[in-house]
Amino acid sequence: MAIFERAATRAQEAGHAYAGDLSPVEAFALFRAVPGARLIDVRTLPEVEFVGMVHDSLHIPWQIYPEMQINPAFADEVLARASSDDVLMFLCRSGARSVAAATFMTARGCSRCYNVLEGFEGGKDAQGRRGFKEGWKVAGLPWVNL
């Protein structure tokens, strides 16, 4: 699939040690088309509750709120709900924690880990607000409020 090739090229060019970097649109296409593909939302529970999430995604926080320490059970929680052979796409708020999660799971033997660029809400705009310039929501992809 051309999506996988583009994603791999992006990750290699950025020096990332996982399978690839996907745009939100590409991630949604794979989520719908690839059997066993998992979209893993790594944001904290308050972020998901306040902002919403992608329907049928798996919520497995990378960090535990409010201390924001790395979730010590992250790998176990991912592998309890997905196979190490599945396409694992990690989504966070802006695309930073998802890089860490994809790198972490790749180092634990999952060879098909992808970061979703821009995250759910994207980076900050000139006024310091998120959700207006890039990301899953700005791309018009489906999501739900909790």
Legacy VTK file of the C-alpha trace (Angstrom):
# vtk DataFile Version 3.0
C-alpha trace
ASCII
DATASET POLYDATA
POINTS 146 float
0.000 0.000 0.000
1.303 3.442 -0.911
0.226 4.828 2.471
2.659 2.519 4.283
5.499 3.517 1.942
4.888 7.265 2.426
4.640 6.771 6.189
7.904 4.820 6.303
9.702 7.504 4.293
8.460 10.261 6.621
9.618 8.364 9.721
13.015 7.578 8.223
13.538 11.207 7.207
12.649 12.298 10.757
15.000 9.713 12.265
12.240 7.793 14.045
12.702 4.137 14.977
9.223 2.836 14.173
7.343 1.803 11.028
6.019 5.197 9.948
4.367 8.575 10.375
0.781 8.802 9.137
-1.349 11.843 8.439
-4.711 11.758 10.221
-6.465 11.062 6.896
-4.110 8.151 6.162
-4.582 6.739 9.666
-8.363 6.874 9.306
-8.172 5.121 5.918
-6.036 2.329 7.397
-8.232 2.089 10.504
-11.218 1.399 8.257
-9.507 -0.794 5.644
-6.861 -2.938 7.356
-8.148 -5.905 9.362
-6.635 -5.852 12.835
-5.510 -2.220 12.612
-5.725 -0.562 16.024
-5.947 3.154 16.697
-4.594 3.680 20.206
-5.368 6.996 21.872
-2.544 7.639 24.343
-3.899 10.874 25.858
-4.786 11.107 29.532
-8.303 10.302 30.705
-9.129 13.984 31.386
-8.080 14.906 27.835
-10.326 12.237 26.355
-13.251 13.155 28.611
-12.896 16.889 27.917
-12.142 16.829 24.174
-13.605 13.547 22.851
-12.051 10.643 20.991
-12.253 8.533 17.856
-15.067 5.982 17.991
-13.754 2.404 18.317
-10.235 3.549 19.175
-8.529 2.038 22.196
-7.799 4.409 25.055
-4.506 3.436 26.718
-2.831 6.425 28.383
0.898 6.856 27.801
1.146 8.983 30.938
-0.840 8.862 34.155
-2.591 12.087 35.137
-1.957 14.227 37.196
1.675 13.245 37.866
2.261 12.664 34.120
4.594 9.731 34.776
4.924 7.098 32.078
2.242 4.432 32.464
4.228 1.429 33.801
1.616 -0.971 32.416
1.468 0.611 28.941
3.000 -2.291 26.981
0.966 -4.879 28.875
-2.245 -2.921 28.284
-1.536 -2.569 24.567
-0.693 -6.263 24.152
-3.766 -7.300 26.152
-5.936 -5.584 23.529
-3.875 -6.012 20.351
-1.384 -8.392 18.808
2.266 -7.504 18.287
1.617 -8.225 14.577
-1.269 -5.735 14.288
-0.944 -2.315 12.701
-0.732 -0.133 15.811
-1.405 3.564 15.210
-0.754 5.855 18.169
-2.656 9.129 18.533
-2.175 11.852 21.147
-3.116 15.506 21.421
-0.520 16.995 19.080
1.677 14.144 17.838
4.459 14.117 20.455
3.483 11.469 23.026
2.407 9.222 20.170
6.007 9.294 18.868
7.200 8.106 22.283
4.529 5.377 22.416
5.310 4.103 18.893
9.037 4.069 19.663
8.446 2.281 22.969
6.248 -0.442 21.476
8.626 -0.957 18.538
11.429 -1.586 21.042
9.177 -4.224 22.623
8.861 -6.224 19.415
5.866 -4.659 17.686
7.106 -4.058 14.151
4.047 -2.270 12.725
3.878 0.824 14.967
2.844 4.167 13.492
2.601 7.688 14.823
-0.387 9.795 13.795
1.062 13.174 12.900
-0.630 16.310 14.242
-2.567 14.313 16.845
-6.215 14.762 17.728
-6.117 18.546 18.128
-2.865 19.585 16.449
-0.329 22.166 17.482
-1.090 25.594 18.881
-2.158 28.470 16.666
-0.842 32.054 16.977
-3.162 32.635 19.958
-1.905 29.518 21.746
-5.084 27.501 21.145
-5.315 23.983 19.769
-7.863 22.479 17.426
-7.878 25.207 14.801
-4.969 24.567 12.440
-4.298 20.811 12.113
-5.041 17.387 13.541
-7.758 14.725 13.422
-10.610 17.099 14.241
-9.518 19.818 11.812
-9.263 17.200 9.041
-12.998 16.600 9.547
-12.552 12.975 10.517
-15.187 11.330 12.734
-14.952 11.503 16.508
-17.320 11.423 19.467
-17.803 13.356 22.688
-17.902 11.240 25.804
LINES 1 147
146 0 1 2 3 4 5 6 7 8 9 10 11 12 13 14 15 16 17 18 19 20 21 22 23 24 25 26 27 28 29 30 31 32 33 34 35 36 37 38 39 40 41 42 43 44 45 46 47 48 49 50 51 52 53 54 55 56 57 58 59 60 61 62 63 64 65 66 67 68 69 70 71 72 73 74 75 76 77 78 79 80 81 82 83 84 85 86 87 88 89 90 91 92 93 94 95 96 97 98 99 100 101 102 103 104 105 106 107 108 109 110 111 112 113 114 115 116 117 118 119 120 121 122 123 124 125 126 127 128 129 130 131 132 133 134 135 136 137 138 139 140 141 142 143 144 145
